[in-house]
Amino acid sequence: MIDETHVKQEAEDRGANRSHRPTSRAFREFIAKGWAERPAADPRQLPVAPFAAERRAALSAKFPGARLVIPAGPLKVRSNDSDYRFRPHSAFAHLTGFSADQEPDAVLVMEPHDDGHDAVLFFRPRAERDTEEFYADARYGELWVGVRPSLEEIENQFGITARHLDEAKDAVTKDAAGIQVLIVREADLLYDGLLDAARSAAGRDLEAEITADAELNQEVSELRLIKDDYEAEQMREAVAITATGFDEIVKALPEALRHRRGERVVQGAFEAHARTEGYGVGYDTIAASGNHACTLHWIRNDGAMDESDLILVDAGAEADSLYTADVTRTIPLSGTFSEQQRKVYEAVLEAADAAFELAAQHATRTVLFKDVHAAAMKVITARLEEWGLLPGTAEESLDPEGQFHRRWMVHGTSHHLGIDVHDCAQARREMYLDAKLTEGMVFTIEPGLYFKADDLLAPEELRGIGVRIEDDILLTSSGAENLSLAIPRTLADVEAWVSGLRA
């Protein structure tokens, strides 16, 4: 006969099977006593607050009369009862100014009125020391994860009305029959489900409502296409951390060359620095030596390294604000490029410089985002034709019916960059690829050439060589600024950099 008491044990309580949680009244009275006053929080508003308010105002203007719901997202289980380190949904972070890992489950609700919207942040504040959460809740309790801010502190620092998270469900779903409610979907499935149930109960067309939600997802993405001054500052900080992180990579090369997993040594050198100086990395680091560099998203990073090879490192530090850099450098492990490595590197560098030169002209003439890729590909195809690799001319390859060069340059040359490494990904084509370059945009320029070791159409002497050069570009009123220019990128500068830091 089955013992139903065991079957019914709630999954979230099973962690208690391996621990002994005090439950006596005497203990609860004892644990609540004898604590010093918490240090007073800085009452000053954070520098990001007025910028976040302007972003909310811009979003408000797009959706008059609709309630807007932007969840931060919940904690995500990594394994059993261990969670991943929390990162809020990018739209939530952008519209509130929140960054660090203190707001899981929070929800921003923008309630409409005649003149726009009132923004309210529903948040789980710290529990007092006389509660069970304080000592017993491994996800939220102060003894487990540190002191959470109070509602008052949130209001002071972020300039936004704060309410307890317990009120959020009603705030999201109330009066679903009388008002349109739009939500950033898939940020928190709990609120997706609650809202869809409320919509159905109110007799709304659920399919049409979900389609309307997609418009909100699109808008919060497009809102980030033009960076404000605060965002530009954060991008500079992220790139600065990344630059010194690349120095740490070069310093680690002798150890990496000796290790059976040298690529991991390179990855570790960068990521330790990114976590120490910033919030961490903005994406999985690529440390790809030799033929691994021809696998575009090589993140296993478990290979040994040979001094005769290049190593392609694609890495970006994430600032505490969650804005990330995205930089690639290709480095000769010997300190000197071979003749064939130099040949490929020069072609990629020429393509990158041509793309940057065109982007900088946005201030004096119309340049489309997709034109940046075209400028780089014009150089790439010319070099491939010169080397006899194309089945026709460079012009024929550039034709949409050709594209033969894409065998060795598979990816796009640019993507927007910011609070996501591939920022603004939900934007419409006319706002992204077909859009005019505009002051305040931040994007990458990252052409490459990749000749895989088993590519029989590539010259034997080029097989196993992969080169990418990637920089982070900020468009200004007068042109363009290469934010990552301080990280060596020319042949001579890269060789001097490696020899100088390894000396």
N, C-alpha and C positions, 0 to 999 in steps of 0.2 A: 504494500500500500504506500502511495506517495505521501510524503510529509509536506502538505501545502504551505506550511509556514516558511519552509526554505524556498519553495518556488516563488513565493510572493515577495521575497526580500527585494527591495528596490535596488536597482543597479548602482545608483549614486551613493548608497550606504555601504556598498561592499568593501570600500576601502577601509572601513572600520574593522574588517575581519583581521587585519594585520597590525592594528594599533589598539591602544587602551586610552579612550577619551574619558577624562574625569566628568562625571555627571552629578556629583553630589551637590547639594545646596551649600554645604560648607565651603567646598572648593570654589563655587561660583562667587560667593561673597568674598573669599580670600583673593582670587585673581583680579577682582575689580578694584582692590585697594592698593594704596601705597605707590601710586605713579605720579611722577612730576608733571607739571603742566606741559603740554606740547608747546614747542617753540611757536611764536606768533608767525603767521604767514605774511609774506610781503604783500601789503594791500594795494600796491601799485598795479595799474593795468599793464598787461604784457604788450610789447611793441606790435605784435601781430594783430591785436584786437581790432583796431580801426580798419585794417585791411580786410579782415574777415567780415566785418560789418558791411563794407562796400561790396564784397562779393555776394553777400546775402541780398543786398539791395538790388544788384544786377539780376540775380535769379528771380527775385520777387517780381520784377517788372515783366518777366517772361510768362508768368503764370498768375495773372490777377484772378482773385476769387477762389483759387484752389488751395487746399491744405497740402503742404509739401512735407514729406517724411524722409529724413536722411539718417539711417541707422549707422552707428559705429561698427556694429558687428559683434558677435560673441567670441569668447575664447574658443579655440579649436583644439580638440584632443590630438595629441601627437601619438600617444600610446597609452592604453589603459587609463590611468588617472593622472597622466602627465600632459600638460598643455604646451602648445607652442607659445613662444614669447608673443605677446599680443601686438598687433599693428592695426590701427583703425582703418576702415574703408577710406580711400583717398578723398572721396567727395565730402565725407564728414570732416576729415582733417582740414581740408581746404576751406570749408564754410564756417568752421568754428575756431580754427587756429590751434586745436589740440594736436599733440604730437606724441608724447610719451605713452607708455603702456599703462595708463591709469584709468581708462574709460571703457573697458569692455561692457557691452550691453547698452551703452548710452544711446540716446536717440535725440536728434534735432528735429523739432516740429515747428514749421513755419505756418502760423495760423493767419488766414487772410482777414483783412478789414478794408474799409473804404480807401485808405491811403497806402495800402501795401500789405505787409505781413508783420506780425509780432513773432519773434523767434524765441523759443523756449527750449532749453536743454534739459532733458530728463536724464538723471545721472544717479549712480549709486554712491552716496557719500559714505564717509567712514562711519562705522558703528561705534557706539560708546563702549567703554571698557567693562560695563556691567552686562553686556550682551554675550550670548554664546558665539555669535559671529566673530567677535574680537579674538577669541583664543582657539576656536574650533573649526573655522571655515578656511580650508586650505586654499581656496580660490580667491577669497576676498578679505579674509580676516587680517587684522593689523599685525598680529604676531607672525603671520605667514608671508605676507606680501608687502608689508610696510604701511605707513600712514596714508590713507586716502584723504583728499581735500574735502572740506565741508561745502555745502551749497553756497554759503556766503563767500567763501574763498573763490569759488568758481565764478560767481557774479563779479567780484572785484577784479579778478585777473583777466577775464575774457569779455567783460562788458556785455553779458548776455544773461537773461533771466534763467535761473536754475530751479528745477523742481525734482522731487524724489522720483527715482525710477519706478516706484510702485504705481505712480499715476500715469505712466506712459501708455499702457495698453488702452485705457479709456480715451486719452488724448488723441491717439491715432485713429480709433475706430468710431468715435461718437458721431452721431448724426450722419452716418454714411449715406442715408437716403437723400439728405438735403444739401450735401456739399460734395464736390468732386475732391477726392483724396488721391494724390499721386505719391508713389514711393520709389526710392532707388532700390530696385529689385536685386535680390541675391546678396545684399549686404548682410541681412539677418533674416533667415528663413522663418523665424518665429513671427516677425511682423508681416512678412509676405502672407503667411497663412491666416493670421488674425484679420488682416485687412480684406483678403479675398473672401473670407467667411462673412464678414460684415457687409461687403458689397453684394454677395449672393442673397443674404437675408433681406437686404434692402431692395432687391429686385433689379439691381443694375446688371448691365451686360458685361460679364466678367471678361470675356475676350477683348471687348473694346477698351475696358479699363486697363488691362495689362498692356495693350498697345499704347495707351496714353502714358503709362509708366515709362515705356521705352523713350518717350519724348523727354521725360525728366532725366533719365540716364544720359541721353544724348546731350542735353543742355549742360549738366554739371561737368561733362567732359569738355565741351566746347568752351566753357567758361575759363578753362585753364590754358587756352591757346595763347593768350597774351598774359605775360607775367607782370605783376605789379612790382613796385620797388622793393618791397619786402622779399618777394620771391626771388628777384634777381640777386639780392644780397645773400640769400640762403644758397643759391646755386654757386655763388663765388666761394662760400664757405665749404660746400661739399667738394668742389673741385680742388680747393687748397689742401684739404685733408687727403684727397686722392693723390695729389702731386707728391706729397711727402711719403705716402704709402708706396708709390712707385720707386722712390729712393730706397725704401726698405726692401723691396723686391730685388733690386740690383745688388744691394749689400748681401743678400741671402744667396746669391747665385753660386758662390764657391761651395757652400754647404749643400745646396740643391744638387749640384753636379756629382757630389759624392754619395747621395742618398738613393736608395732603390726606388723611392717614390719622390723624385725631385720636384715634380710638378706640385705635389702637396706641400712641400717646403715653401715654394713660391706663393701658393695660395695662402698658407698660414701666415707668412710674413706680412702680406697685405691685409688680411682680415683681422689679425691681431691689432694692427695699427688703426684700422677703420673703427673697430669696436672701442679702442682706447680713446681716440680723439673725436669720434662721432658716435652715432647710434648703432653703427654696424655697416653692413654692405647693403646696397640697394637691390642687388640681384646676385645670383650665383656666379662666383668668379670663374672665369675661363683662364686656365693656365695650361696652354697647349704647346708642347714642344715637338719639333720635327713634323712628321706627317699628321700628328694630332691637330695641328693648326688648320688642317684642311677639313676638319669636322667642325662646322660653324658653331654648334652649341656643345663643345667638349667641356663638360663640367665634372667628369669623373676625376680628372686631375690625378691619376694614379701611376703615370708613366715615369720611367727613368729618363734622364736627359743626357744627350751627347754634346760635347763641346763644339762639334762641327755644325750643329743645328741652330736654327732660330727658335725662340720661344715667343709665342703670341699670347699676350696677357690682356684680357678684356675685364676691367674691374672698375667699380665705382663705390666710393664711400657715401653713406647716407648721413646727412647732418642730423642733429637732434630734432630738427623740425620735420624730418622725413623727406626732405628734398635730396635727390641723389645725383651724383655725377655719373658719367658713363664714358670711359676713356679706354682706348686700346693703343698699346705700343707693341711693336715687334722688335725683339732684341737679339743680337747675335751673341750666343753663349760664349764664344771665344773672345768676344770684345771687338771683333772685326768682321765685317760682311765679306763673304766670298764673292767672286765675280758674278756668279749666277744669282745669289741672294741680293746683291746690289742692283742687278738689272731689274728684278721684280720689284724691289723696294722703291726704286726711282720711279717706276711707272705708277705705282699706287700713290706715292707722294705727289706726283704731278697731277693725278686725278683729283686728289684731295684739295690741292691748291687751286685748281681750276674751279671746283665747286664753291670754294670759299670766295674766290674773286667774284663769281657771279652773284652769290648771296649778298655780298657787300654792296652791289649796285642797286639793291631794292630802294635805296634812298633817292635815286635819281631817275629810275624807270621802273616799269612793272616787271616783276620777276615772280613767277609762280613757284610754289613749293616743289612741284615735280620737276621744274627746270634744273634744280640743283643736282638731282640724280642724272639728268640728261647730260649736264656739263661733265660730270665725272665719267659717264659711259663713253662720251666722245673721245676722251683720252684713252680709256681702257681698250676700246675697239681699235684705235689707231695703233697702239702698241702690239696688240695681238695680231693685227694684219701685218705689221712690220716683221713680226717673228714667224710669220707663215703658218699661224695656227687656225685661222678662219677658213671655212670652205668657200668664202667669197670675199668681197670687199668689206671694209669697215662700214661703209654706207649701207650695204645690203644687210649687215648684221644689226644695225640700228633700226632698220625697218621692223615694224611689229610682226611681220611675217618671217623675219629672220631670227634675231636674238641669239645668234650662235655664241656670242661672248658670255652669255649667262651660264654657260657650262662652267666657267672659271670665276664668275662673279655673280653668285646666285641671288644675293639679298639686295634690298634697297640701300641707297646711299645715306638716307636720313630718316630720322623719326623725332617727333617732339619729345622733350625731356623735361622733367620737373619733379612733382611729388610721386610720380610713377616713372620707372625707367622708360617705358613706352607710354608716355603721357598722352592724354586726350584720345585714347584709342577708340572711344565710342563716337567720335566726331564724324559728321557727314563728309563725304568725299569732297564736296564743294567748299567745305571749311578746312580741309586738310590738304590732300594732294593737289587739288585744283585751286587752292586759295592763294591770294597774293601774299608775298612775304611782307610782314608788318613789324614795326618797332615793338619790342617786348617779347617776340617769339624766342624760344630757346630750343635748339634742336642739335642733333649730331650731324657730323659729316664723317662718313666711315666707309670709303671704298676699300676693296680688297682684291686680291688674286689668290686663287687656291688651286694648286696642282697636286692632286692626290697621287700617292705612290703607285696606285694600280691603274692610272689613267694612261692608256696606251696611245691616246691622241696628243698627249703632252710630250715635249722633248724629254728624253731620259734625264738630262742634266737639271731639269726643273722639277721633276717629280719629287714629292715630299716637301716642297716649299709652299708655305702659306703665309701671306703677309696681309695685315690690315692695319690701317692708321685711322684712329677715331678721335675726333675732337668735339668739344661742346661749344656751341656758337650762340651768342646773344646778339640779336639784331638791335642796333641803336638808331638814333635819329639821323646819324651821318653815315651809317654803313653797318659793319659787323665787327664783333669782338670775339676773338678766339679765347675763351675762358681758360682753356687748358694749354695755352701756348708755352707755359713755363716748363712743361714736361717735354724733354728733348724729343724732336721728331725728324730733324734732317739727318742724313747719313753721318755727317761729321760730328754733329752734336750727340747723336746716340752713341757713337764709338767713344767719344771723349767722356761721356757720362758713365759708361760702363767701366772704362779703364780708371777713371777718377775715383769712383766709389768702391771699386774692388782693390785699389792699391793698398 
